Amino acid sequence: MAKKTLRIGTRASALALWQANWVKGELEKRYPDLEVSLTKIKTQGDKILDVPLAMVGGKGLFVKEIQEAMLRNEIDIAVHSMKDVPTFFPEGTGLRCITEREDPRDILVLKEGCNSFADIPEGGRIGTSSLRRKAQLLSLRPDLVMLDIRGNVQTRVQKLIDDNLDAVVLAAAGMHRLGFDDKIGEYLDPKTCLPAIGQGALGLESRLADDETNALIDFFNHPETAAAVIAERAVLATLEGGCQVPIAAFGTVEGDQLDLTALVASVDGQQMIKKNTRCALADAEATGVALAKQLLKEGAGPILNEVYGCETFNDNGDSKG
């Protein structure tokens, strides 16, 4: 091993640092002579905390500044939550590894005295900044009042009390990683709330031409998770969606087969198109594209046009881009 140092770029939130430190620890275990350092980078998503994400644009909001640091050769790799990663990369960089997935489900942190989603009283106040979560929960309970909350995991958990909410929706993976399992009131079955694309997995981004670094980090890639996430991201790319659009896709792997479910919903949850398919792992990306096109053929285009605020798709579901 010729390389002696490796610089990791990361956001500075507690969860991002946990993730980056986990990568750092795994590298140090594998390569005892490698010096690994963390570079904390503040992204636009970290700076804008008083506006719903959907209003400031989801694509790249939590990764752009980190990618720019990589292009300036200030860091060697970036550790991202896969659900934050856009489907495109700056020229010269790319997604090198996708790690084994943590629990991909969403969870509820519930007000004291409330034991489940079904127990939330009529007109209950639910905190989340995700249009995907809002749409799916409103489709089940149109009576709920959905309130935008931003901030790190700890801040959002605290808002249950500070903002007098009945529940807060968060990702199980983040709760597990930060040791907040005792605050989880209920896990939401993916059939109830389909997870975000890439949720629970980490992505390692690097410079495409940096063969030395890429050889060091390739062991992080988990083929089964990678196949599922690649299929999910193909759905997102075909639907031209960002992180804050009511689009969801979730793949699970059994043997050499991938089971993939995807949906498009209106923000109020009153319109929802959901489809499922199976394929060989080798066909993951093509199947994601095909499933997205099936959603468009069955009416997802007009729903997305309304969310995007422009005519992105024509009457046949084809992109106008």
Residue pairs with C-beta under 8 A, 6 or more apart in sequence:
1 31
1 33
1 34
1 216
2 212
3 34
3 212
3 213
3 216
4 33
4 34
4 35
5 34
5 35
5 36
5 37
6 27
6 34
6 35
6 36
6 37
6 76
6 77
6 213
6 216
7 36
7 37
7 38
7 39
7 74
7 75
7 76
7 77
8 20
8 23
8 24
8 36
8 37
8 38
8 39
8 75
8 76
8 77
8 78
8 79
9 39
9 41
9 66
9 69
9 70
9 74
9 75
9 77
9 78
9 79
10 16
10 17
10 19
10 20
10 38
10 39
10 40
10 41
10 66
10 78
10 79
11 17
11 40
11 41
11 42
11 43
11 46
11 62
11 66
12 40
12 41
12 42
12 46
13 46
13 152
13 153
14 152
14 153
14 154
14 178
15 81
15 152
15 153
15 174
15 177
15 178
16 79
16 81
17 38
17 40
18 177
18 178
19 79
19 81
19 177
19 202
20 38
20 79
21 38
22 177
23 77
23 79
23 202
23 204
23 220
24 36
24 38
26 220
27 34
27 36
27 216
27 217
28 34
28 36
30 219
31 216
34 216
39 69
39 74
39 75
41 65
41 66
41 69
41 75
42 65
43 61
43 62
43 63
43 64
43 65
43 66
44 56
44 61
44 62
44 64
44 65
45 53
45 61
45 62
45 84
46 62
48 56
48 61
49 150
49 151
50 150
51 150
52 129
52 148
52 150
52 244
53 61
53 129
53 130
53 150
53 243
53 244
54 129
54 131
54 244
54 245
57 242
57 244
58 242
58 243
58 244
58 245
59 86
59 242
59 243
60 67
60 86
61 84
61 243
62 80
62 81
62 84
63 78
63 80
63 84
63 85
63 86
63 205
66 75
66 78
66 80
66 205
67 78
67 89
67 90
67 93
67 205
68 90
69 75
69 78
70 76
70 77
70 78
70 93
70 205
70 206
70 207
71 90
71 92
71 93
71 207
76 206
76 207
76 210
76 213
77 96
77 204
77 205
77 206
77 213
77 217
78 204
78 205
78 206
79 202
79 203
79 204
80 202
80 203
80 204
80 205
81 198
81 202
81 203
82 98
82 197
82 198
82 199
82 200
82 201
82 202
82 203
82 229
83 171
83 196
83 197
83 198
83 199
83 243
84 243
85 95
85 198
85 203
85 205
86 242
86 243
87 233
87 236
87 237
88 237
89 95
89 205
92 207
92 208
92 209
93 205
93 206
93 207
93 208
94 205
94 206
94 208
95 203
95 204
95 205
96 204
96 205
96 206
96 214
96 217
96 218
96 221
97 203
97 204
97 217
97 218
97 220
97 221
97 226
98 198
98 201
98 202
98 203
98 204
98 221
98 222
98 225
98 226
98 229
98 230
99 201
99 202
99 203
99 204
99 220
99 221
99 222
99 225
100 201
100 222
100 224
100 225
101 173
101 200
101 201
101 222
101 225
101 228
101 229
102 172
102 173
102 176
102 177
102 200
102 201
103 172
103 173
103 176
103 187
103 200
104 172
104 173
104 190
104 195
104 199
104 200
104 201
104 250
105 171
105 172
105 187
105 188
105 189
105 190
105 193
105 195
106 133
106 169
106 170
106 171
106 172
106 187
106 188
106 193
106 195
106 199
107 169
107 170
107 171
107 172
107 175
107 184
107 185
107 186
107 187
107 188
108 116
108 117
108 167
108 168
108 169
108 184
108 185
108 186
108 188
109 157
109 160
109 167
109 168
109 170
109 183
109 184
109 185
110 116
110 119
110 120
110 160
110 166
110 167
110 185
110 186
111 160
111 165
111 166
111 167
114 120
114 121
114 166
114 167
114 185
115 185
115 186
116 185
116 186
117 137
117 140
117 141
117 167
117 186
117 188
117 192
120 126
120 141
120 144
120 166
120 167
121 166
122 143
123 143
123 144
123 145
124 141
124 143
124 144
124 145
124 166
124 167
125 144
125 145
125 147
125 163
125 164
125 165
125 166
125 167
126 137
126 144
126 145
126 146
126 147
126 165
126 166
126 167
126 168
126 169
127 147
127 148
127 149
127 156
127 159
127 160
127 163
127 165
127 167
127 168
127 169
128 134
128 146
128 147
128 148
128 149
128 168
128 169
129 148
129 149
129 150
129 244
130 169
130 196
130 244
131 244
131 245
131 246
131 267
131 307
132 194
132 196
132 245
132 246
132 247
132 248
132 265
133 169
133 193
134 146
134 246
134 267
134 269
135 246
135 265
135 266
135 267
135 268
135 269
135 272
136 192
136 193
136 194
136 246
136 248
136 263
136 265
136 269
136 272
137 144
137 146
137 169
137 193
137 269
138 144
138 146
138 268
138 269
138 270
139 265
139 269
139 270
139 272
140 192
140 269
142 268
142 269
142 270
147 163
147 165
149 155
149 156
149 159
149 163
149 165
149 168
150 156
151 159
153 170
153 174
153 175
153 178
153 180
154 178
156 168
156 170
157 168
157 170
157 180
157 183
159 165
159 168
160 167
160 168
167 185
169 188
169 193
171 195
171 196
171 199
171 200
172 184
172 187
172 200
173 199
173 200
174 180
175 181
175 183
175 184
190 250
190 261
194 248
194 249
194 250
194 261
194 262
194 263
194 274
195 248
195 250
196 243
196 248
197 229
197 232
197 233
197 235
197 236
197 247
197 248
197 249
197 250
198 229
198 232
198 233
199 250
201 222
201 225
201 229
202 220
204 217
204 220
206 213
206 214
206 217
207 213
223 281
224 253
224 281
225 253
227 251
227 253
227 258
227 281
227 284
228 250
228 251
228 252
228 253
228 258
228 260
228 284
229 251
230 284
230 285
230 288
231 249
231 251
231 258
231 260
231 279
231 284
231 285
231 287
231 288
231 291
232 249
232 250
232 251
232 260
232 262
232 288
233 288
234 284
234 285
234 286
234 287
234 288
234 289
234 292
235 247
235 249
235 260
235 262
235 288
235 289
235 291
235 292
235 295
236 247
236 249
236 292
237 289
237 292
238 288
238 289
238 292
238 293
238 296
239 245
239 247
239 264
239 292
239 295
239 296
239 300
239 304
240 304
240 308
240 312
240 319
240 321
241 247
241 304
245 304
245 307
245 308
246 264
246 265
246 266
246 267
246 303
246 307
247 262
247 263
247 264
247 304
248 262
248 263
249 260
249 261
249 262
249 263
249 288
249 291
250 260
250 261
250 262
251 258
251 259
251 260
251 261
251 284
252 258
252 259
253 259
253 281
256 280
256 281
257 278
257 279
257 280
257 281
258 278
258 279
258 280
258 281
258 283
258 284
258 287
259 276
259 277
259 278
260 276
260 277
260 278
260 279
260 284
260 287
260 288
260 291
261 274
261 275
261 276
262 274
262 275
262 276
262 288
262 291
262 292
262 295
263 272
263 273
263 274
263 275
263 295
264 272
264 273
264 295
264 300
264 303
264 304
265 271
265 272
265 273
265 303
266 272
266 303
266 306
266 307
267 307
271 299
271 303
273 295
273 298
273 299
273 300
273 303
275 291
275 294
275 295
275 298
277 287
277 290
277 291
277 294
279 286
279 287
293 317
296 313
296 317
296 318
297 316
297 317
300 313
300 317
301 312
301 313
301 314
301 315
301 316
301 317
302 313
304 312
304 313
305 311
305 312
305 313
311 320
312 319
312 320
312 321
313 319
313 320
314 320
